[in-house]
Amino acid sequence: MGRGRAKAKQTKVARELKYHSPNTDLTALQRELAGAGKSDHDFDDDYKEYVDDDDEDHAGDDPDPWARPAR
């Protein structure tokens, strides 16, 4: 298919989507969105060993090399 025919087909599809909205099953959409929060896998456990639970401020750990020295 040449570029002209491809562009014409894309234009036709775009017009159909713009002016003819498909029937949306809102109840199915609501069920899908309500179930989106549930997960069979707990992702937090995979990275538990890498989490730093310290509440301490680590300001001195990585000083800013461009900061002015304290006087």
N, C-alpha and C positions, 0 to 999 in steps of 0.2 A: 504494500500500500504506500502510495506516495505521501509526501508531507501535506499536500492540500487536502487529500481525503482524510488523513488522520486528524487534521485540525478541524475539519468539518464535523467529523464524528464526535470529537471532544466538545465542540460547540453545541451539538445536538444534545449530548448527554448533560451538559451544564444547564441548558435551557430546561430540560425535563426535570432536573433536580430543583431548579429555582422556582418554576411555576407549578409543578405538580408534586405536592408533598405526599409522601407515602403514608399509608395508615400506620400509625404508631400504636403498639400495644403498651399502653401506659402501665397496666398492672404487671406485665412481665418486666418492664423496666424498673418498677418499684421493687419487685422481688429481687431482681439482680442487684440493685443498689443496696438493699437492706442486707443482703448476704455478703456484700463486699468486705465488711469488717471482720468476718470470721475467717480464721486461717487454721489449717491442720498442723502447721509447723510453727514453732516458736523460734523466731529468728534471733532473739536476744541471747539465747543460750549458746549459739554458735560463736559469738564473739565475747563471751563473758570474761575470758582470761585476758582480754586486751583492754577492758574497761578500767579506768582509773576512778575509784570511788572516793578518793581523798577529797575532802572539802577545803583543803589548804590552798592558799594562793601561791602559785609557783612563779611569782613575778621575777625572781632573781635567776631562774633557770635558763632563760634565753634572753639575754639583754639585747636591746636594740642597738646595733652598731652605729646608727646615725643619730642617736639621741645625744643631747649635750650632757657632759658630765655634771654630777651634782656638786654644788659648791658649799 
